[in-house]
């Protein structure tokens, strides 16, 4: 068994007076996609933001590739090889599609341009809107751009927060296909409310409830456990 | 994006653009109106004077565009950066003058002495801005009331430091020989330093546009202003970027101060106050965060002030408030503000 790429031990996070994460612990192994599931307000997005350094952990330890990142700034964590796609189609709306990609290339070199070519093969629709202001794209295209722009860097871990939120079923289907291709190259931690999409992409999962991890296991096993699904996901 | 929504979006964009261009066309047309009351030579003389005043205002407004327009920091210490820059530039010219480089220098020596004065002013303004952002502004991002209170305080402190270094009295600024005097071209009276002000204003405008639109740092700045979280998570130190933008804004104010000091051939500790009002009007007319908006706004303010000063002197100061009110009634986000 290889060392975990990400390891959380007893992580607590407060947002103002609210105690959101109340001792989250898990290990994420390299390869494939791991899904974070849970109802609204369970602490899924807070977990991703805490890992990325955007919210400070008030207690506990977070190791990324064996190195502590609790005290690191988000830009330092990103430079260590962690990519983050926040929820709600996180793009830079006033920049063009091209500028969104250029921003993502921390070092514009031959390798990053090769990556860009590969990413555009994965999301060919974005090529047509190369010089278009990103804010003018449709919801699905914005989400594709939000994910695609993170892929131009060679990250070892991608945190993706609810990419299917607010998208039409046909777009979600396309998104699923893209995510499957992405997880074959880079480790993905995906927060997703759409269980079908999550099952299609992820092999294993964690369920968060009230700021605690209440289940960890394979997606297929979870899908068979109707009581657990009803209890924690309301499905 | 489906075809019908794309078409609807395009039509909506066309209507908005038509209104925007109509308003800009009307404003341009209005500036031909003074020709009814004056001959062409007077009109052109006032135009050169108005453009140069506009460019001097643009120099201070461009810094404010970065700090207030882009970063959304209500910086009332901008006038103090302007004054401090004016004194820094004055000191350099005063230092070079006894060497025969300024009031009695050649054209080349005039260019070098002006260049040095502007460079030192920009450096001093930049350092002042850097320190102010690190010590004070960093703690009040997103809180306009606190920004007003602390930047007024910073302004008092800077002006008092300025008085300790240079004294409380007005100082006479030597004009570089190469830019003093005037010429009459086709009956149009042109002061040489006004041409220099126009050239430097154009250079600053072109430089800012180039940096913001064409370079990676420009993309990072625009992205950072729009969404700090994404930019941080992409791998950029947003805190450092904001400090540098603030310092650049202060440096531009200081350059504007030096130019205004030479233009008026005098500096005083409170010289920034009257121009801060002009600069705020310009940033609001042009649209928050738009460098082109500030550039056009500064030209409108400069020209309107000069034409009214000739035709109806009592209205000259008030006319810019009137222009600002009219533009805001028609386009609340300013001429070049994003809809």
Boltz contact constraints between the chains, C-beta under 6 A:
constraints:
  - contact:
      token1: [A, 52]
      token2: [B, 233]
      max_distance: 6.0
  - contact:
      token1: [A, 54]
      token2: [B, 229]
      max_distance: 6.0
  - contact:
      token1: [A, 74]
      token2: [B, 232]
      max_distance: 6.0
  - contact:
      token1: [A, 74]
      token2: [B, 233]
      max_distance: 6.0
  - contact:
      token1: [A, 75]
      token2: [B, 232]
      max_distance: 6.0
  - contact:
      token1: [A, 75]
      token2: [B, 235]
      max_distance: 6.0
  - contact:
      token1: [A, 75]
      token2: [B, 236]
      max_distance: 6.0
  - contact:
      token1: [A, 75]
      token2: [B, 237]
      max_distance: 6.0
  - contact:
      token1: [A, 78]
      token2: [B, 233]
      max_distance: 6.0
  - contact:
      token1: [A, 78]
      token2: [B, 235]
      max_distance: 6.0
  - contact:
      token1: [A, 79]
      token2: [B, 235]
      max_distance: 6.0
  - contact:
      token1: [A, 84]
      token2: [B, 233]
      max_distance: 6.0
  - contact:
      token1: [A, 90]
      token2: [B, 230]
      max_distance: 6.0
  - contact:
      token1: [A, 92]
      token2: [B, 223]
      max_distance: 6.0
  - contact:
      token1: [A, 92]
      token2: [B, 226]
      max_distance: 6.0
  - contact:
      token1: [A, 94]
      token2: [B, 226]
      max_distance: 6.0
  - contact:
      token1: [A, 99]
      token2: [B, 219]
      max_distance: 6.0
  - contact:
      token1: [A, 102]
      token2: [B, 219]
      max_distance: 6.0
  - contact:
      token1: [A, 103]
      token2: [B, 219]
      max_distance: 6.0
  - contact:
      token1: [A, 103]
      token2: [B, 223]
      max_distance: 6.0
  - contact:
      token1: [A, 104]
      token2: [B, 234]
      max_distance: 6.0
  - contact:
      token1: [A, 106]
      token2: [B, 235]
      max_distance: 6.0
  - contact:
      token1: [A, 138]
      token2: [B, 1]
      max_distance: 6.0
